[in-house]
């Protein structure tokens, strides 16, 4: 599970970096980054809780 979470966050960082390079730094991307970080911090916790219940 730890490897999955680490891989998930590395993949997110790669996508995030490519978005920043392609789109440039703007307010919209800044807010998208904040939302993305929040979402990607919550998703692994939700999956780990579901897997822990089973």
Biopython code that builds the backbone (N, CA, C, O; Angstrom):
import numpy as np
from Bio.PDB.StructureBuilder import StructureBuilder

atoms = [
    (1, "UNK", "N", (0.842, -1.203, 0.000)),
    (1, "UNK", "CA", (0.000, 0.000, 0.000)),
    (1, "UNK", "C", (0.879, 1.256, 0.000)),
    (1, "UNK", "O", (0.560, 2.247, -0.657)),
    (2, "UNK", "N", (1.980, 1.203, 0.739)),
    (2, "UNK", "CA", (2.861, 2.372, 0.794)),
    (2, "UNK", "C", (3.452, 2.678, -0.574)),
    (2, "UNK", "O", (3.581, 3.840, -0.959)),
    (3, "UNK", "N", (3.814, 1.611, -1.316)),
    (3, "UNK", "CA", (4.373, 1.816, -2.658)),
    (3, "UNK", "C", (3.325, 2.455, -3.568)),
    (3, "UNK", "O", (3.649, 3.308, -4.394)),
    (4, "UNK", "N", (2.074, 2.039, -3.413)),
    (4, "UNK", "CA", (1.000, 2.597, -4.235)),
    (4, "UNK", "C", (0.832, 4.079, -3.955)),
    (4, "UNK", "O", (0.698, 4.878, -4.882)),
    (5, "UNK", "N", (0.839, 4.449, -2.689)),
    (5, "UNK", "CA", (0.655, 5.859, -2.317)),
    (5, "UNK", "C", (1.820, 6.696, -2.829)),
    (5, "UNK", "O", (1.618, 7.793, -3.349)),
    (6, "UNK", "N", (3.038, 6.179, -2.684)),
    (6, "UNK", "CA", (4.218, 6.918, -3.156)),
    (6, "UNK", "C", (4.156, 7.086, -4.666)),
    (6, "UNK", "O", (4.404, 8.176, -5.181)),
    (7, "UNK", "N", (3.826, 6.009, -5.382)),
    (7, "UNK", "CA", (3.721, 6.077, -6.842)),
    (7, "UNK", "C", (2.638, 7.052, -7.272)),
    (7, "UNK", "O", (2.801, 7.793, -8.241)),
    (8, "UNK", "N", (1.520, 7.042, -6.534)),
    (8, "UNK", "CA", (0.399, 7.938, -6.825)),
    (8, "UNK", "C", (0.845, 9.388, -6.723)),
    (8, "UNK", "O", (0.511, 10.200, -7.585)),
    (9, "UNK", "N", (1.593, 9.720, -5.683)),
    (9, "UNK", "CA", (2.020, 11.107, -5.470)),
    (9, "UNK", "C", (3.111, 11.506, -6.448)),
    (9, "UNK", "O", (3.163, 12.661, -6.872)),
    (10, "UNK", "N", (3.989, 10.570, -6.816)),
    (10, "UNK", "CA", (5.015, 10.881, -7.820)),
    (10, "UNK", "C", (4.342, 11.168, -9.160)),
    (10, "UNK", "O", (4.707, 12.120, -9.850)),
    (11, "UNK", "N", (3.361, 10.345, -9.525)),
    (11, "UNK", "CA", (2.628, 10.554, -10.770)),
    (11, "UNK", "C", (1.953, 11.919, -10.757)),
    (11, "UNK", "O", (1.973, 12.633, -11.760)),
    (12, "UNK", "N", (1.360, 12.280, -9.632)),
    (12, "UNK", "CA", (0.702, 13.586, -9.502)),
    (12, "UNK", "C", (1.706, 14.721, -9.665)),
    (12, "UNK", "O", (1.417, 15.714, -10.333)),
    (13, "UNK", "N", (2.877, 14.581, -9.063)),
    (13, "UNK", "CA", (3.897, 15.629, -9.165)),
    (13, "UNK", "C", (4.363, 15.781, -10.607)),
    (13, "UNK", "O", (4.603, 16.899, -11.062)),
    (14, "UNK", "N", (4.494, 14.669, -11.332)),
    (14, "UNK", "CA", (4.904, 14.728, -12.737)),
    (14, "UNK", "C", (3.855, 15.466, -13.559)),
    (14, "UNK", "O", (4.186, 16.337, -14.364)),
    (15, "UNK", "N", (2.578, 15.110, -13.351)),
    (15, "UNK", "CA", (1.489, 15.773, -14.082)),
    (15, "UNK", "C", (1.440, 17.250, -13.723)),
    (15, "UNK", "O", (1.263, 18.102, -14.594)),
    (16, "UNK", "N", (1.595, 17.548, -12.446)),
    (16, "UNK", "CA", (1.549, 18.923, -11.972)),
    (16, "UNK", "C", (2.662, 19.748, -12.602)),
    (16, "UNK", "O", (2.436, 20.873, -13.048)),
    (17, "UNK", "N", (3.868, 19.182, -12.637)),
    (17, "UNK", "CA", (5.001, 19.886, -13.227)),
    (17, "UNK", "C", (4.764, 20.153, -14.705)),
    (17, "UNK", "O", (5.042, 21.250, -15.191)),
    (18, "UNK", "N", (4.251, 19.153, -15.429)),
    (18, "UNK", "CA", (4.007, 19.331, -16.861)),
    (18, "UNK", "C", (2.937, 20.395, -17.096)),
    (18, "UNK", "O", (3.031, 21.175, -18.044)),
    (19, "UNK", "N", (1.912, 20.426, -16.229)),
    (19, "UNK", "CA", (0.869, 21.448, -16.364)),
    (19, "UNK", "C", (1.447, 22.845, -16.142)),
    (19, "UNK", "O", (1.114, 23.789, -16.858)),
    (20, "UNK", "N", (2.319, 22.961, -15.138)),
    (20, "UNK", "CA", (2.927, 24.261, -14.856)),
    (20, "UNK", "C", (3.798, 24.707, -16.023)),
    (20, "UNK", "O", (3.795, 25.884, -16.384)),
    (21, "UNK", "N", (4.541, 23.780, -16.615)),
    (21, "UNK", "CA", (5.424, 24.127, -17.729)),
    (21, "UNK", "C", (4.607, 24.494, -18.972)),
    (21, "UNK", "O", (4.957, 25.427, -19.695)),
    (22, "UNK", "N", (3.521, 23.758, -19.217)),
    (22, "UNK", "CA", (2.725, 23.999, -20.425)),
    (22, "UNK", "C", (1.872, 25.262, -20.293)),
    (22, "UNK", "O", (1.774, 26.057, -21.228)),
    (23, "UNK", "N", (1.264, 25.435, -19.131)),
    (23, "UNK", "CA", (0.296, 26.519, -18.975)),
    (23, "UNK", "C", (0.884, 27.789, -18.387)),
    (23, "UNK", "O", (0.260, 28.849, -18.442)),
    (24, "UNK", "N", (2.079, 27.690, -17.825)),
    (24, "UNK", "CA", (2.637, 28.854, -17.154)),
    (24, "UNK", "C", (1.970, 29.045, -15.796)),
    (24, "UNK", "O", (0.942, 28.430, -15.512)),
    (25, "UNK", "N", (2.545, 29.880, -14.975)),
    (25, "UNK", "CA", (2.000, 30.097, -13.634)),
    (25, "UNK", "C", (0.955, 31.220, -13.694)),
    (25, "UNK", "O", (1.273, 32.363, -14.022)),
    (26, "UNK", "N", (-0.274, 30.876, -13.375)),
    (26, "UNK", "CA", (-1.348, 31.865, -13.348)),
    (26, "UNK", "C", (-2.221, 31.596, -12.133)),
    (26, "UNK", "O", (-2.034, 30.598, -11.437)),
    (27, "UNK", "N", (-3.161, 32.473, -11.879)),
    (27, "UNK", "CA", (-4.028, 32.279, -10.705)),
    (27, "UNK", "C", (-4.839, 31.012, -10.824)),
    (27, "UNK", "O", (-5.007, 30.286, -9.844)),
    (28, "UNK", "N", (-5.356, 30.730, -12.037)),
    (28, "UNK", "CA", (-6.173, 29.535, -12.213)),
    (28, "UNK", "C", (-5.372, 28.280, -11.893)),
    (28, "UNK", "O", (-5.863, 27.386, -11.205)),
    (29, "UNK", "N", (-4.143, 28.211, -12.389)),
    (29, "UNK", "CA", (-3.313, 27.040, -12.136)),
    (29, "UNK", "C", (-2.946, 26.983, -10.657)),
    (29, "UNK", "O", (-2.871, 25.902, -10.072)),
    (30, "UNK", "N", (-2.718, 28.148, -10.055)),
    (30, "UNK", "CA", (-2.380, 28.184, -8.626)),
    (30, "UNK", "C", (-3.507, 27.556, -7.796)),
    (30, "UNK", "O", (-3.252, 26.749, -6.901)),
    (31, "UNK", "N", (-4.751, 27.934, -8.101)),
    (31, "UNK", "CA", (-5.886, 27.350, -7.371)),
    (31, "UNK", "C", (-6.042, 25.872, -7.711)),
    (31, "UNK", "O", (-6.388, 25.068, -6.844)),
    (32, "UNK", "N", (-5.789, 25.511, -8.964)),
    (32, "UNK", "CA", (-5.882, 24.102, -9.366)),
    (32, "UNK", "C", (-4.845, 23.272, -8.616)),
    (32, "UNK", "O", (-5.110, 22.133, -8.233)),
    (33, "UNK", "N", (-3.670, 23.846, -8.411)),
    (33, "UNK", "CA", (-2.618, 23.142, -7.667)),
    (33, "UNK", "C", (-3.054, 22.903, -6.228)),
    (33, "UNK", "O", (-2.878, 21.808, -5.695)),
    (34, "UNK", "N", (-3.620, 23.925, -5.605)),
    (34, "UNK", "CA", (-4.077, 23.783, -4.215)),
    (34, "UNK", "C", (-5.161, 22.717, -4.121)),
    (34, "UNK", "O", (-5.113, 21.850, -3.248)),
    (35, "UNK", "N", (-6.145, 22.781, -5.028)),
    (35, "UNK", "CA", (-7.217, 21.783, -5.021)),
    (35, "UNK", "C", (-6.651, 20.399, -5.279)),
    (35, "UNK", "O", (-7.047, 19.426, -4.637)),
    (36, "UNK", "N", (-5.714, 20.314, -6.229)),
    (36, "UNK", "CA", (-5.109, 19.019, -6.559)),
    (36, "UNK", "C", (-4.379, 18.417, -5.378)),
    (36, "UNK", "O", (-4.500, 17.222, -5.110)),
    (37, "UNK", "N", (-3.616, 19.243, -4.666)),
    (37, "UNK", "CA", (-2.868, 18.750, -3.504)),
    (37, "UNK", "C", (-3.835, 18.236, -2.439)),
    (37, "UNK", "O", (-3.606, 17.187, -1.836)),
    (38, "UNK", "N", (-4.927, 18.989, -2.212)),
    (38, "UNK", "CA", (-5.914, 18.563, -1.216)),
    (38, "UNK", "C", (-6.553, 17.240, -1.633)),
    (38, "UNK", "O", (-6.671, 16.315, -0.829)),
    (39, "UNK", "N", (-6.965, 17.163, -2.908)),
    (39, "UNK", "CA", (-7.637, 15.952, -3.400)),
    (39, "UNK", "C", (-6.705, 14.747, -3.325)),
    (39, "UNK", "O", (-7.097, 13.678, -2.857)),
    (40, "UNK", "N", (-5.455, 14.929, -3.794)),
    (40, "UNK", "CA", (-4.530, 13.800, -3.822)),
    (40, "UNK", "C", (-4.034, 13.431, -2.435)),
    (40, "UNK", "O", (-3.486, 12.345, -2.246)),
    (41, "UNK", "N", (-4.219, 14.324, -1.450)),
    (41, "UNK", "CA", (-3.890, 13.969, -0.072)),
    (41, "UNK", "C", (-5.018, 13.161, 0.557)),
    (41, "UNK", "O", (-4.785, 12.334, 1.439)),
    (42, "UNK", "N", (-6.250, 13.409, 0.093)),
    (42, "UNK", "CA", (-7.416, 12.737, 0.669)),
    (42, "UNK", "C", (-7.625, 11.356, 0.038)),
    (42, "UNK", "O", (-7.950, 10.398, 0.739)),
    (43, "UNK", "N", (-7.440, 11.249, -1.285)),
    (43, "UNK", "CA", (-7.746, 9.997, -1.999)),
    (43, "UNK", "C", (-7.006, 8.787, -1.421)),
    (43, "UNK", "O", (-7.646, 7.771, -1.151)),
    (44, "UNK", "N", (-5.671, 8.853, -1.217)),
    (44, "UNK", "CA", (-4.992, 7.669, -0.666)),
    (44, "UNK", "C", (-5.507, 7.285, 0.717)),
    (44, "UNK", "O", (-5.564, 6.100, 1.043)),
    (45, "UNK", "N", (-5.883, 8.265, 1.531)),
    (45, "UNK", "CA", (-6.418, 7.966, 2.859)),
    (45, "UNK", "C", (-7.751, 7.235, 2.750)),
    (45, "UNK", "O", (-8.018, 6.301, 3.507)),
    (46, "UNK", "N", (-8.593, 7.666, 1.797)),
    (46, "UNK", "CA", (-9.890, 7.021, 1.605)),
    (46, "UNK", "C", (-9.693, 5.577, 1.152)),
    (46, "UNK", "O", (-10.352, 4.667, 1.656)),
    (47, "UNK", "N", (-8.772, 5.366, 0.187)),
    (47, "UNK", "CA", (-8.518, 4.011, -0.291)),
    (47, "UNK", "C", (-7.945, 3.129, 0.818)),
    (47, "UNK", "O", (-8.319, 1.962, 0.938)),
    (48, "UNK", "N", (-7.046, 3.679, 1.622)),
    (48, "UNK", "CA", (-6.446, 2.884, 2.692)),
    (48, "UNK", "C", (-7.498, 2.506, 3.727)),
    (48, "UNK", "O", (-7.448, 1.410, 4.285)),
    (49, "UNK", "N", (-8.456, 3.405, 3.991)),
    (49, "UNK", "CA", (-9.525, 3.095, 4.939)),
    (49, "UNK", "C", (-10.429, 1.997, 4.378)),
    (49, "UNK", "O", (-10.831, 1.094, 5.111)),
    (50, "UNK", "N", (-10.753, 2.067, 3.070)),
    (50, "UNK", "CA", (-11.599, 1.040, 2.458)),
    (50, "UNK", "C", (-10.891, -0.312, 2.478)),
    (50, "UNK", "O", (-11.499, -1.337, 2.783)),
    (51, "UNK", "N", (-9.584, -0.302, 2.145)),
    (51, "UNK", "CA", (-8.837, -1.558, 2.153)),
    (51, "UNK", "C", (-8.676, -2.079, 3.571)),
    (51, "UNK", "O", (-8.651, -3.290, 3.790)),
    (52, "UNK", "N", (-8.565, -1.171, 4.537)),
    (52, "UNK", "CA", (-8.407, -1.586, 5.936)),
    (52, "UNK", "C", (-9.676, -2.229, 6.488)),
    (52, "UNK", "O", (-9.609, -3.104, 7.350)),
    (53, "UNK", "N", (-10.852, -1.786, 5.982)),
    (53, "UNK", "CA", (-12.114, -2.327, 6.473)),
    (53, "UNK", "C", (-12.323, -3.768, 6.006)),
    (53, "UNK", "O", (-12.923, -4.581, 6.709)),
    (54, "UNK", "N", (-11.808, -4.071, 4.793)),
    (54, "UNK", "CA", (-12.047, -5.406, 4.234)),
    (54, "UNK", "C", (-11.196, -6.455, 4.928)),
    (54, "UNK", "O", (-11.269, -7.635, 4.584)),
]
sb = StructureBuilder()
sb.init_structure("model")
sb.init_model(0)
sb.init_chain("A")
sb.init_seg("    ")
for serial, (resi, resn, name, xyz) in enumerate(atoms, 1):
    if name == "N":
        sb.init_residue(resn, " ", resi, " ")
    sb.init_atom(name, np.array(xyz, "f"), 0.0, 1.0, " ", f" {name:<3s}", serial, name[0])
structure = sb.get_structure()
